[in-house]
Amino acid sequence: YGKKDKNLTNDSIIRIALEEYDVNLTKKDLEEMRKNYNHLVFFYKYLL
């Protein structure tokens, strides 16, 4: 995907998760992850 983690938008994360991993995320899920920063970092590493 060639982007740094911080440049990924919510829409990109949702789309990538759905297309690549068949995971249906919502923006609410991402907001919850951002509250728990360590979980978000883990998820980015999982995606990329």
C-alpha distances in whole Angstrom, upper triangle without the diagonal:
4,6,9,10,13,11,9,12,14,14,10,11,14,12,9,12,15,13,12,15,17,18,19,18,20,20,23,21,19,22,24,21,21,25,24,22,22,21,18,17,17,15,12,13,13,10,8
4,7,9,12,10,10,13,16,16,12,13,16,15,13,16,18,17,15,18,21,21,22,21,23,22,25,24,21,23,25,22,22,25,25,22,22,22,19,17,18,17,13,13,15,12,9
4,6,8,6,7,10,13,14,11,11,15,14,13,15,18,17,16,18,21,20,21,20,21,20,23,21,18,20,22,20,19,22,22,19,20,19,16,15,16,15,11,13,15,12,10
4,6,5,7,11,14,15,12,12,16,16,14,16,19,19,18,19,22,21,22,20,21,20,22,21,17,19,21,18,16,20,20,16,17,17,14,12,14,14,10,11,14,12,10
4,5,6,9,11,13,11,10,14,15,13,14,17,18,17,18,20,18,19,17,18,17,19,17,14,16,17,14,13,16,16,13,13,14,10,9,11,10,7,9,11,10,9
4,6,8,10,13,11,11,15,16,15,16,19,20,19,20,22,20,21,18,18,16,18,17,13,14,16,14,12,15,15,12,14,15,11,10,13,13,10,12,15,13,12
4,6,10,11,9,10,14,14,14,16,18,19,18,20,22,20,20,18,18,16,19,18,14,16,18,16,14,18,18,16,17,17,14,13,16,15,11,14,16,14,13
4,7,8,6,7,10,11,10,12,15,15,15,16,18,17,17,14,15,13,16,15,12,14,16,14,13,17,17,15,17,16,12,12,14,12,9,12,14,11,11
4,5,5,6,9,10,11,12,14,15,16,17,18,16,15,13,12,10,13,13,10,12,15,14,12,16,17,16,18,17,13,14,16,14,12,15,16,13,14
4,5,5,6,9,10,11,12,14,15,16,16,14,12,9,9,7,10,10,7,9,12,11,11,14,16,15,17,15,12,14,16,13,12,15,15,13,15
4,5,5,6,8,10,11,12,14,15,15,13,12,10,9,8,12,12,10,12,15,14,14,18,19,18,20,18,15,17,18,15,14,17,17,14,15
4,5,5,6,8,10,10,11,13,14,13,12,11,11,11,14,14,11,14,17,15,15,19,19,18,20,18,14,15,17,13,11,15,14,11,12
4,5,5,6,8,10,10,11,12,10,10,8,10,9,12,11,9,12,14,12,13,16,16,15,16,14,11,12,13,10,9,12,11,8,10
4,6,5,6,9,10,10,10,8,7,5,7,8,11,10,9,12,14,13,14,17,18,17,18,16,13,15,15,12,11,15,13,10,13
4,5,5,6,8,10,9,9,8,8,10,11,14,13,12,16,18,16,17,21,21,20,21,19,16,18,18,14,13,16,14,11,13
4,5,5,6,7,9,9,10,10,12,13,16,14,13,17,18,16,17,21,20,19,20,17,15,16,15,12,11,13,11,8,10
4,6,6,5,6,5,7,7,10,12,14,12,11,15,16,14,16,19,18,18,18,15,13,14,14,10,10,12,10,7,10
4,6,6,4,5,5,7,10,13,15,13,13,17,18,17,19,22,21,21,21,18,17,18,17,13,14,16,13,11,14
4,6,6,8,9,11,14,16,19,17,17,20,21,20,21,25,24,24,24,21,19,20,19,15,15,16,14,11,13
4,6,8,11,12,15,17,20,17,17,21,21,19,21,24,23,22,22,19,17,18,16,13,13,14,11,8,10
4,5,9,11,14,17,18,16,16,19,19,17,20,23,21,21,20,17,16,17,15,12,13,13,10,8,11
4,6,9,13,16,17,15,16,19,20,18,21,23,23,23,22,19,18,19,18,14,15,17,13,12,15
4,6,10,13,14,11,12,16,16,15,18,20,19,20,19,16,15,17,15,12,13,15,12,11,14
4,7,10,12,10,11,14,15,14,17,19,19,20,20,17,16,18,17,14,15,17,15,13,17
4,7,8,6,7,11,11,11,13,16,16,17,18,14,13,16,15,12,13,16,14,12,16
4,5,5,7,9,10,11,13,15,16,17,19,15,14,17,17,14,15,18,17,15,19
4,5,5,6,9,10,10,13,14,15,18,15,13,16,17,14,15,18,18,16,19
4,5,5,6,9,10,11,13,15,17,14,13,17,17,15,16,20,19,18,21
4,5,5,6,9,10,11,13,14,11,10,14,14,11,13,17,15,15,18
4,5,5,6,9,10,10,13,10,8,11,12,10,11,14,14,13,16
4,5,5,6,9,10,13,11,9,13,15,13,14,17,17,17,19
4,5,5,7,9,11,9,9,13,13,12,14,17,17,17,20
4,5,5,6,8,6,5,9,10,9,10,13,13,14,16
4,5,5,8,8,6,9,11,10,11,14,15,15,17
4,6,9,9,8,11,13,13,14,17,18,18,20
4,6,6,7,9,10,11,13,15,16,17,19
4,5,5,6,9,10,11,12,14,15,17
4,5,5,6,9,10,11,12,14,16
4,5,5,6,9,10,10,12,14
4,5,5,6,9,10,10,12
4,5,5,6,9,10,11
4,6,5,6,9,10
4,5,5,6,9
4,5,5,6
4,5,5
4,6
4
